Amino acid sequence: VEDRTKAFQQMFPTAKAYKSHMEVLADLDNLKPDAAYICIPPYAHDDYSEIGFIEKGLALYVEKPMALDMGFAAKVRNKIMQYNAVTSVGFQLRYLSFLDEAKRFIEKYNPATVYANRIGGLPGVYWFDLYDMSGGQLVEQNIHTVDMLRYMFGDVKRVYGVAGNTYIKKANYDIDDHSTCLMTFKSGVTVTVNTGCYIPPKKKSEGLNLNVETSTPAPNYNHLMMISDQAVGQCNYFSSFKEWISTGESNEYVDKSDCGVTADRTFINAVKAKDPNMVKSPYRDAYKTLQTVLAANESFKTGKVIEL
Ligand SMILES: NC(=O)c1ccc[n+]([C@@H]2O[C@H](COP(=O)([O-])OP(=O)(O)OC[C@H]3O[C@@H](n4cnc5c(N)ncnc54)[C@H](O)[C@@H]3O)[C@@H](O)[C@H]2O)c1
């Protein structure tokens, strides 16, 4: 922590460093900030990390996943609503402009079958590998995909999933390395979410992927594909939306912007305007995404279908 603090202070020499959020809370009356960013690992949230700041009237940017337990998330959500606080959760993919094209595609072609894959490697922080600290890959990482799905298709009604640890054998590792989850949305759309963290980085960069031809809508590692009787649409999570229409027409919409910066800028503008509705993923909405992935975890564990 001290190394990181020093590095940060070199970038921002006027910044004041603290060893814990309790020290920051105790100094808030001197600091008088407008907002706090909470970027701690999922297991580390406690009764002071969010609620302490909201009660002092601050706006909050909270990194996903905001908790590993819905009881805690509900307490934070209720406090946010009581204070009408401006909040944003780090689902920055919502700000990719090609999602507007994807939404237009959904309205026009009404796809009812969706496949979403995120198969990659381990992110490299020790706590990710431990279930009690991270909640596993769907909760910690692929929650981005589930949030993107909710942004496009609305809320989820039912979840069922299976998961396994097949490929990764190492010490201090107890999460599943692959899972498949079936989600039925309230709208009737059915989605399969495949999640995996077993691809070694070297293989990934060598191009081990499932694309048959780059010009056809075949599955690859990080994408979401929607299919109807007239068209196929594919979101490549970080870069583009492509559509193939039965008439033979195809279009591609690319966004090269840094959606993290757009998410930050939107949050700051919302704080200035004191308007919680300017943000695309306020805590109260992100809460439902968290509920969906934690329900999937419950299904992995119990083998049951979970109704939300
Ligand atoms: N939105 C995104 O795309 C995105 C990208 C990366 C990380 N994240 C999220 O950000 C969070 C942190 O991830 P990371 O990769 O930065 O983790 P990290 O382990 O690299 O850093 C976490 C930091 O939090 C500090 N910390 C831990 N417990 C604390 C506590 N109780 N109080 C204050 N500080 C504490 C640690 O000392 C460390 O400096 C995770 O929830 C992760 O999912 C989101």
The ligand as an SDF file (V2000), in Angstrom:
LIG
                    3D

 44 48  0  0  0  0  0  0  0  0999 V2000
  -14.4700   -1.3560  -13.8390 N   0  0  0  0  0  0  0  0  0  0  0  0
  -13.4510   -2.0870  -14.2230 C   0  0  0  0  0  0  0  0  0  0  0  0
  -13.3010   -2.4410  -15.3960 O   0  0  0  0  0  0  0  0  0  0  0  0
  -12.4310   -2.5230  -13.1980 C   0  0  0  0  0  0  0  0  0  0  0  0
  -11.0950   -2.7550  -13.5840 C   0  0  0  0  0  0  0  0  0  0  0  0
  -10.1870   -3.1750  -12.5880 C   0  0  0  0  0  0  0  0  0  0  0  0
  -10.6190   -3.3660  -11.2790 C   0  0  0  0  0  0  0  0  0  0  0  0
  -11.9340   -3.1460  -10.9700 N   0  0  0  0  0  0  0  0  0  0  0  0
  -12.4380   -3.4020   -9.6060 C   0  0  0  0  0  0  0  0  0  0  0  0
  -11.7570   -2.5750   -8.6690 O   0  0  0  0  0  0  0  0  0  0  0  0
  -11.6420   -3.2670   -7.4190 C   0  0  0  0  0  0  0  0  0  0  0  0
  -10.1740   -3.2790   -7.0130 C   0  0  0  0  0  0  0  0  0  0  0  0
   -9.4510   -4.0270   -7.9800 O   0  0  0  0  0  0  0  0  0  0  0  0
   -7.8810   -3.8200   -8.1870 P   0  0  0  0  0  0  0  0  0  0  0  0
   -7.4920   -4.6360   -9.3550 O   0  0  0  0  0  0  0  0  0  0  0  0
   -7.5720   -2.3610   -8.1930 O   0  0  0  0  0  0  0  0  0  0  0  0
   -7.3510   -4.4800   -6.8470 O   0  0  0  0  0  0  0  0  0  0  0  0
   -5.9130   -4.3070   -6.1790 P   0  0  0  0  0  0  0  0  0  0  0  0
   -5.7480   -5.4380   -5.2270 O   0  0  0  0  0  0  0  0  0  0  0  0
   -4.8960   -4.0710   -7.2480 O   0  0  0  0  0  0  0  0  0  0  0  0
   -6.0630   -2.9410   -5.3910 O   0  0  0  0  0  0  0  0  0  0  0  0
   -6.9730   -2.8120   -4.3540 C   0  0  0  0  0  0  0  0  0  0  0  0
   -6.4520   -1.7340   -3.4050 C   0  0  0  0  0  0  0  0  0  0  0  0
   -7.4050   -1.6100   -2.3530 O   0  0  0  0  0  0  0  0  0  0  0  0
   -6.6630   -1.5180   -1.1370 C   0  0  0  0  0  0  0  0  0  0  0  0
   -7.5320   -1.9780   -0.0710 N   0  0  0  0  0  0  0  0  0  0  0  0
   -7.8820   -3.2360    0.2350 C   0  0  0  0  0  0  0  0  0  0  0  0
   -8.7290   -3.2300    1.2830 N   0  0  0  0  0  0  0  0  0  0  0  0
   -8.9170   -1.9410    1.6360 C   0  0  0  0  0  0  0  0  0  0  0  0
   -9.6810   -1.2890    2.6270 C   0  0  0  0  0  0  0  0  0  0  0  0
  -10.4460   -1.9550    3.4730 N   0  0  0  0  0  0  0  0  0  0  0  0
   -9.6160    0.0680    2.6850 N   0  0  0  0  0  0  0  0  0  0  0  0
   -8.8790    0.7740    1.8290 C   0  0  0  0  0  0  0  0  0  0  0  0
   -8.1330    0.2010    0.8590 N   0  0  0  0  0  0  0  0  0  0  0  0
   -8.1570   -1.1250    0.7690 C   0  0  0  0  0  0  0  0  0  0  0  0
   -5.4600   -2.4000   -1.3340 C   0  0  0  0  0  0  0  0  0  0  0  0
   -4.4330   -2.0480   -0.4460 O   0  0  0  0  0  0  0  0  0  0  0  0
   -5.1060   -2.0800   -2.7700 C   0  0  0  0  0  0  0  0  0  0  0  0
   -4.2880   -0.9370   -2.8710 O   0  0  0  0  0  0  0  0  0  0  0  0
  -12.2240   -4.6640   -7.6440 C   0  0  0  0  0  0  0  0  0  0  0  0
  -13.5490   -4.7000   -7.1680 O   0  0  0  0  0  0  0  0  0  0  0  0
  -12.1880   -4.8280   -9.1670 C   0  0  0  0  0  0  0  0  0  0  0  0
  -13.1970   -5.6630   -9.6850 O   0  0  0  0  0  0  0  0  0  0  0  0
  -12.8210   -2.7210  -11.8960 C   0  0  0  0  0  0  0  0  0  0  0  0
  1  2  1  0
  2  3  2  0
  2  4  1  0
  4  5  1  0
  4 44  2  0
  5  6  2  0
  6  7  1  0
  7  8  2  0
  8  9  1  0
  8 44  1  0
  9 10  1  0
  9 42  1  0
 10 11  1  0
 11 12  1  0
 11 40  1  0
 12 13  1  0
 13 14  1  0
 14 15  2  0
 14 16  1  0
 14 17  1  0
 17 18  1  0
 18 19  2  0
 18 20  1  0
 18 21  1  0
 21 22  1  0
 22 23  1  0
 23 24  1  0
 23 38  1  0
 24 25  1  0
 25 26  1  0
 25 36  1  0
 26 27  1  0
 26 35  1  0
 27 28  2  0
 28 29  1  0
 29 30  1  0
 29 35  2  0
 30 31  1  0
 30 32  2  0
 32 33  1  0
 33 34  2  0
 34 35  1  0
 36 37  1  0
 36 38  1  0
 38 39  1  0
 40 41  1  0
 40 42  1  0
 42 43  1  0
M  CHG  2   8   1  16  -1
M  END
$$$$
